[in-house]
Amino acid sequence: MICPEEHLAADGTTVTGSSGQREVSVALPPSPIEAVEKPVGREGRAGFIAVAAQREVKKRTLDALASTTRN
């Protein structure tokens, strides 16, 4: 799973954040960024997006497990 604190440096190497977790930078269209910034501000956007992504991954994992169990 990608940690919210992972990013690639300009030379393509992985850089680890100060908390020991890796950071990843991703390009997103302006409209979802603006929508996130309205409730949480610029300071909260990375954390908000990280938590939302983790929730989506967990949801999809549970959905896949549930559909496998039914078959």
C-alpha positions in Angstrom: 0.0 0.0 0.0 1.3 3.5 -0.8 1.9 5.6 2.3 0.8 9.2 2.1 4.2 10.4 2.9 6.1 8.9 -0.1 7.3 10.8 -3.1 9.7 10.5 -5.9 12.5 13.0 -6.1 13.3 14.6 -9.4 16.0 12.0 -10.1 13.4 9.2 -9.6 14.6 8.0 -6.2 12.1 7.4 -3.4 12.2 9.9 -0.5 11.0 9.0 3.0 9.1 11.5 5.0 10.1 12.7 8.5 7.7 10.2 10.2 9.6 7.3 8.6 6.8 6.6 6.1 7.4 7.1 2.3 5.8 9.9 0.5 4.3 9.9 -3.1 3.4 13.0 -5.1 0.5 12.7 -7.5 -1.0 15.2 -10.0 -4.7 15.8 -9.5 -7.0 18.1 -11.4 -7.7 21.4 -9.7 -11.5 20.8 -9.0 -11.1 17.9 -6.5 -8.2 19.8 -4.8 -10.4 22.9 -4.4 -13.3 20.7 -3.1 -11.0 19.2 -0.5 -9.5 22.5 0.5 -12.9 24.1 1.3 -13.6 22.0 4.4 -10.0 21.2 5.5 -7.8 24.0 4.1 -4.5 23.7 2.4 -2.9 22.3 5.5 -5.3 19.5 5.7 -5.6 18.4 2.1 -2.8 15.8 2.1 -4.1 14.1 5.2 -7.7 14.2 3.9 -6.8 12.7 0.5 -4.6 10.0 2.2 -7.4 9.0 4.5 -9.9 9.0 1.7 -7.7 6.8 -0.5 -7.1 4.4 2.4 -10.8 4.1 3.0 -11.4 3.4 -0.7 -8.8 0.7 -0.8 -10.3 -1.0 2.3 -13.8 -0.7 0.8 -12.7 -2.3 -2.4 -10.8 -5.0 -0.6 -13.8 -5.9 1.5 -16.1 -5.8 -1.6 -13.7 -8.2 -3.3 -13.6 -10.5 -0.3 -17.4 -10.4 0.0 -17.9 -11.3 -3.7 -15.4 -14.1 -3.5 -17.1 -15.6 -0.5 -20.5 -15.5 -2.2 -19.3 -17.5 -5.2 
